[in-house]
């Protein structure tokens, strides 16, 4: 069981929008920044969003992040078949003194 | 360009030891905190350990505490993970990752990973 909770899967049609939720607690999401990672099949994870809502250079603005209290959300608009991947939220847990991830969400673009 | 290249994975028997390495290039290694993250086959990401710039501060996941040791050689731009008393549940792809900030993440660059299989 992961410290952060994500839905196992989400799906939407090409061109549509999807959101992925990440729920935690006061010692992790509530106390630290959230980041999001995209993992395409057979590859290493890639940073998509950091500091709750910032995008590294090269990440299109179709990807967005937000945080409220002990929950965070990743949004993806204008879905493309190339967006099919596993998405993970991550943060630091102040009480555990450890990094924590969500269990991952598999995005299917129908 | 930033590169992280892991090595040292393989098949090892339960109870034995293994040392992973991560060679870093393309950035000033001493300026960055470094992490190990693992992923069991078909499973999600699991944070393993972090070591701060000078190698003096280290933190571990409860699942590996007392068995794994993270270290770094700043003169060789290399990160290590010494794994001992290995268990079947340690079977995973191990990634090294660079911390973008001060040790709490995010992880802005990842290696390609090295597979560790613990099996008799």
Interface residues (C-beta under 8 A of the other chain):
Chain A: X2 X32 X33 X35 X37 X39 X44 X45 X46 X47 X50 X51 X56 X86 X88 X90 X91 X92 X96 X97 X98 X99 X100 X101 X102 X103 X104
Chain B: X35 X37 X44 X45 X46 X47 X50 X59 X60 X61 X62 X95 X100 X103 X104 X105 X106 X107 X108 X109 X110 X111 X112 X113
